Amino acid sequence: MSPENQAMQDDPNLNPAQFWVMDGQSLWKESVGKKNISCATCHGESGTTLRGVAVQFPKMKHGKLQTLEGQINQCRTTRQQADQLAYESKALLALTGFVASQSKGMPIAVEETSANRTALRKGRQWFDTRMGQLNLSCAQCHEQRAGLSLGGSIIPQAHPTAYPIYRLEWQGLGSLQRRLRNCMSGVRAQQFEYGSPEMAQLELFLMWRARGMPLESPGVRP
């Protein structure tokens, strides 16, 4: 990150993602669904009870690997009896950003367990698998060539410490899954579907790989 982007990210008055976080705070208090209850009904209006939650996802829930977005939607359908929010919709990004912001600065705490071991292994396999017409894997760029230059930009180590993020390229907030799909498109590969098991497995591996690093969400990137 450039010093300018770092400063934009770290100053709430400059970080454009804060608009989504504020929208998420409003949605947090909004009663919806057949139950006519809000997220705040169970978790409190401030959302501070969720401090430390975002750094644990993806995690196994009732035998299924669940991302943070997936958990929000599960709460909507089971607790509020409301419709799911579409991936990359403004509402889901806003709620995810608000929840993730509660854990800002905390170390990512995804660990290998007996419950997630199979999913974690599959995520590692996806990271190492060559794909697409360019026949490249995630590891070839983000491990073997990290720190080198590609198209005038430094290749990062691809640690997902700041999602959802505001990308200057997008002029908006986006999820880790959107970024992963961008990479797959870049190597001319078939993209994994939003919310698919493959996406959750790859996200699990990336968060495990970044364990111990501080969560920066909502981040700012070029």
C-alpha positions as CSV (number, residue, x, y, z in Angstrom):
1,M,0.0,0.0,0.0
2,S,1.1,3.5,-0.7
3,P,1.4,5.9,2.3
4,E,-1.6,7.8,0.9
5,N,-3.8,4.7,0.8
6,Q,-2.7,3.6,4.2
7,A,-3.6,7.0,5.6
8,M,-7.0,7.0,3.8
9,Q,-7.7,3.5,5.3
10,D,-6.7,4.4,8.9
11,D,-8.6,7.7,9.1
12,P,-12.4,7.2,9.5
13,N,-12.9,10.6,8.2
14,L,-11.1,9.8,4.9
15,N,-12.0,6.1,4.5
16,P,-14.9,6.0,1.9
17,A,-15.9,2.5,3.2
18,Q,-17.3,4.3,6.3
19,F,-20.4,5.2,4.3
20,W,-21.2,1.5,3.9
21,V,-20.4,0.9,7.6
22,M,-22.9,3.6,8.6
23,D,-25.5,2.1,6.3
24,G,-24.8,-1.3,7.9
25,Q,-25.4,0.2,11.4
26,S,-28.8,1.5,10.2
27,L,-29.7,-1.9,8.7
28,W,-28.5,-3.6,12.0
29,K,-31.3,-1.8,13.8
30,E,-34.0,-2.4,11.2
31,S,-36.7,-4.9,12.0
32,V,-37.4,-7.2,9.1
33,G,-39.0,-10.5,8.2
34,K,-42.0,-12.4,9.5
35,K,-40.5,-12.2,13.0
36,N,-40.2,-8.4,12.7
37,I,-37.0,-8.3,14.6
38,S,-33.6,-6.7,14.0
39,C,-30.0,-7.9,14.4
40,A,-29.9,-5.5,17.4
41,T,-32.8,-7.4,19.0
42,C,-30.4,-10.3,19.7
43,H,-27.0,-8.7,19.6
44,G,-27.5,-5.2,21.0
45,E,-27.8,-1.9,19.2
46,S,-24.1,-1.0,19.3
47,G,-22.9,-4.3,17.7
48,T,-20.0,-4.3,20.1
49,T,-21.1,-7.8,21.4
50,L,-19.8,-9.1,18.0
51,R,-16.2,-7.9,18.7
52,G,-14.0,-10.8,17.9
53,V,-16.5,-12.6,15.7
54,A,-15.3,-11.6,12.2
55,V,-11.7,-12.8,12.9
56,Q,-13.1,-16.4,13.4
57,F,-14.7,-16.8,9.9
58,P,-15.0,-18.9,7.8
59,K,-15.9,-21.5,10.5
60,M,-17.8,-24.7,10.7
61,K,-21.4,-24.1,11.8
62,H,-23.8,-27.1,12.2
63,G,-21.6,-29.2,10.0
64,K,-21.2,-26.6,7.2
65,L,-18.4,-24.3,6.4
66,Q,-19.8,-20.8,6.8
67,T,-18.4,-17.4,5.7
68,L,-19.4,-14.2,7.5
69,E,-21.7,-13.3,4.7
70,G,-23.3,-16.7,4.8
71,Q,-23.8,-16.4,8.5
72,I,-25.5,-13.1,8.2
73,N,-27.9,-14.6,5.6
74,Q,-28.5,-17.7,7.8
75,C,-29.5,-15.4,10.7
76,R,-31.9,-13.6,8.4
77,T,-33.6,-16.7,7.2
78,T,-33.7,-18.6,10.5
79,R,-34.0,-15.9,13.1
80,Q,-35.7,-13.1,11.3
81,Q,-37.5,-15.3,8.7
82,A,-36.5,-12.8,6.1
83,D,-35.2,-13.2,2.5
84,Q,-31.5,-13.7,2.0
85,L,-29.5,-10.8,0.8
86,A,-27.8,-11.1,-2.6
87,Y,-24.0,-11.4,-2.7
88,E,-22.3,-8.1,-3.5
89,S,-25.6,-6.2,-2.8
90,K,-25.2,-2.9,-1.0
91,A,-27.1,-4.2,2.0
92,L,-25.0,-7.4,2.5
93,L,-21.8,-5.5,2.0
94,A,-22.9,-2.8,4.5
95,L,-23.9,-5.4,7.2
96,T,-20.7,-7.4,6.6
97,G,-18.7,-4.2,6.8
98,F,-20.4,-3.1,10.0
99,V,-19.9,-6.5,11.7
100,A,-16.3,-6.8,10.5
101,S,-15.5,-3.3,11.7
102,Q,-16.3,-4.3,15.3
103,S,-13.1,-6.6,15.2
104,K,-10.8,-4.0,13.6
105,G,-7.3,-4.4,14.9
106,M,-7.8,-7.9,16.4
107,P,-5.7,-10.8,15.2
108,I,-7.2,-13.2,12.7
109,A,-8.0,-16.3,14.7
110,V,-8.8,-19.0,12.1
111,E,-7.1,-22.2,13.2
112,E,-7.0,-25.7,11.9
113,T,-9.4,-28.0,13.8
114,S,-10.7,-31.5,13.4
115,A,-13.9,-30.0,12.1
116,N,-12.5,-27.8,9.4
117,R,-9.4,-29.9,8.4
118,T,-11.0,-31.3,5.3
119,A,-12.3,-28.0,4.1
120,L,-8.9,-26.3,4.8
121,R,-7.1,-29.0,2.9
122,K,-9.4,-28.4,-0.1
123,G,-8.8,-24.7,0.2
124,R,-5.0,-25.2,0.0
125,Q,-5.5,-27.4,-3.0
126,W,-7.5,-24.6,-4.8
127,F,-4.7,-22.1,-3.9
128,D,-2.1,-24.4,-5.5
129,T,-4.1,-25.6,-8.5
130,R,-3.3,-24.2,-11.9
131,M,-6.4,-23.0,-13.7
132,G,-7.6,-21.2,-16.8
133,Q,-6.1,-20.6,-20.2
134,L,-3.1,-19.0,-18.6
135,N,-2.5,-22.1,-16.5
136,L,-1.6,-20.2,-13.3
137,S,-2.3,-20.9,-9.7
138,C,-2.8,-18.4,-6.8
139,A,0.5,-19.6,-5.3
140,Q,2.5,-18.9,-8.4
141,C,1.7,-15.2,-8.1
142,H,1.2,-14.6,-4.4
143,E,3.9,-16.9,-2.9
144,Q,6.5,-17.5,-5.6
145,R,6.4,-14.0,-7.1
146,A,5.2,-11.9,-4.2
147,G,7.1,-8.6,-4.0
148,L,7.9,-8.6,-7.7
149,S,6.3,-6.2,-10.2
150,L,3.4,-7.0,-12.6
151,G,2.1,-4.4,-14.9
152,G,3.8,-1.7,-12.8
153,S,2.2,-2.9,-9.6
154,I,3.8,-4.8,-6.7
155,I,2.4,-8.4,-6.4
156,P,1.0,-8.7,-2.9
157,Q,1.1,-11.8,-0.7
158,A,-2.7,-11.8,-0.9
159,H,-3.5,-11.8,2.8
160,P,-7.3,-11.0,3.1
161,T,-6.9,-8.8,6.1
162,A,-9.2,-5.9,5.1
163,Y,-12.4,-7.3,3.6
164,P,-14.8,-6.1,2.7
165,I,-12.6,-3.4,1.1
166,Y,-13.1,-0.2,-0.8
167,R,-11.1,-0.5,-4.0
168,L,-10.4,2.7,-5.9
169,E,-10.6,0.7,-9.1
170,W,-14.2,-0.4,-8.2
171,Q,-15.2,3.0,-6.7
172,G,-17.1,1.0,-4.1
173,L,-17.0,-1.7,-1.5
174,G,-16.5,-5.4,-2.4
175,S,-16.1,-8.8,-0.8
176,L,-13.2,-11.2,-0.8
177,Q,-15.2,-13.4,-3.1
178,R,-15.5,-10.7,-5.7
179,R,-11.7,-10.2,-5.6
180,L,-11.1,-14.0,-6.0
181,R,-13.5,-14.0,-9.0
182,N,-11.5,-11.1,-10.5
183,C,-8.3,-13.2,-10.3
184,M,-10.0,-16.2,-11.8
185,S,-11.2,-14.0,-14.7
186,G,-7.7,-12.6,-15.1
187,V,-6.3,-16.1,-15.7
188,R,-9.3,-16.8,-18.0
189,A,-10.6,-19.5,-15.7
190,Q,-14.2,-20.6,-14.9
191,Q,-15.1,-18.5,-11.8
192,F,-16.4,-20.2,-8.7
193,E,-20.0,-19.1,-7.9
194,Y,-20.6,-16.7,-5.0
195,G,-21.4,-18.6,-1.9
196,S,-20.2,-21.9,-3.3
197,P,-18.3,-24.5,-1.1
198,E,-15.2,-23.9,-3.2
199,M,-15.2,-20.2,-2.5
200,A,-15.7,-20.9,1.3
201,Q,-12.8,-23.4,1.2
202,L,-10.4,-21.0,-0.5
203,E,-11.5,-18.2,1.8
204,L,-10.8,-20.5,4.8
205,F,-7.3,-21.3,3.6
206,L,-6.5,-17.6,3.0
207,M,-7.7,-16.5,6.4
208,W,-5.8,-19.4,8.0
209,R,-2.7,-18.4,6.1
210,A,-3.1,-14.8,7.5
211,R,-3.7,-16.0,11.1
212,G,-2.3,-13.6,13.6
213,M,-2.4,-10.6,11.3
214,P,-4.6,-7.7,12.4
215,L,-8.0,-7.3,10.8
216,E,-8.1,-4.0,9.0
217,S,-11.7,-4.0,7.7
218,P,-12.9,-1.9,6.1
219,G,-9.8,-1.5,4.1
220,V,-8.8,0.6,1.2
221,R,-6.9,-0.7,-1.8
222,P,-5.9,0.6,-5.2
